[in-house]
């Protein structure tokens, strides 16, 4: 996994790398999330992507630019057509980062449950 775009955070001798801000910004918009889902199955042209959204082709281009800058999609020219495809690595990095917090909260909630159960037994 590439760490070139990561901020390293260390706590309790565990290290988690946060995806760069651009990934969070890119997936914050519901239209861009839908575009990622659309591109998960196929490499598509801008025209094909635009058909799936009630926005202008210019707006589609702007959304694709944000996704591209975050590394979430790549494009290639085929003649006069530009085709986009999903680049899964930043999403895998995001999943790894989020799994740290999933484990963190699982541990905290398990400890809380243990304390509550111990308190109930002593009452």
N, C-alpha and C positions, 0 to 999 in steps of 0.2 A: 504494500500500500504506500503510495506516495505521501510524504509529509511536507512537501514544499509549500503548501498553502494552509498550513495548520498552525494554530496557537496551542502550545502545550500547557496543560494544567496538571499539577501534581498535588495529590491529597492522599494522606495515609499510605504513602508508597505506591499508589496506583496512579497511572498516567492515562489521561484521556486527551485526545486531540480533537479540537473543535474545527469543523469545516469553516472555510473562510466565509466572511459575512455575505458575499455575493450569492452563495447557495441559499442561505436563509431568505435573502431578499427575493431571489428568483422564485422560490417555491411559495412565497407568501401570497402571491396573486393566484386566485382560482382559475383564471384563464390559462396562465402558464402551467399550472398543475394539470389541467385538461390536455394541454398540448403535449406534455410529457407522457400522459397516458396514451394519447393518440400515436405518438412516436414509438411507444414500447413494442408495438407489433410490426411496424413497417417503417422503412425509410420513405419519406414523402416530400413532394415538391411544395413550395409555398402556396401554389394555387390549390393543391389538394388539402392542405392544412386550412387555408382560408375558407374553403367550402363548409367546414365544420363549425364555424364561428360566426355570430351575427355582428361582426366588426369589420372595418375596412382592411384591405390588404396592407395598407401602411401600418395600421395598428398591429396586425399579425407580424409584420417585419420587426417592429419595435419589441414585441414580446420575444420573438426568436433571438433578437440581438442580446437581450438580457439573459436568456437561457444560455446562449453561446458564450457570453462573457463569464458566466459562472461555471463553464465547462460541462454543462448538463446536456448540450447538444453540439453536434458538429455538422458542418455542411460541406458539400462538394458540388462543383459545377459539372454539369453534363450538357455540353452545348450551351444553349441559352438558359437552361433550367438550373436552378439551385435546389438541391435535395438535402433534407435534414434527417438526422438520425439521433437517437438517444445515446448518450454516453453514460453508462451506469456507474462508473467509478465514484463520482461525487455523491451519488445516492447511497452507495455502499459505505462510504466514509461517514455519511450522516447517520446511517443505521448503526454503525459501530459506536459513534459518539453518543447516540441516544440510548444504546443498550447499557452504557455505563450508568446512566441515570435510572434506567429501569431496575438494574441490580441494586443501586443505591437505595431506591425507595422500597424495593422488596425487602431488603435487609432491615430498614428502619421500621417498616410496618410489622414485620415479624417480631422485632424486639418489642414494639409497643403492645402487640397481641400477647406476648409472653408476660409483660408487666401487668397488663389488665387481668389476665387469667390468674397470675400469682396473687394479685390483690384480692380478687374474688374468693380465692381459696382461703386466704388468711382472715377474711371477714366473717 
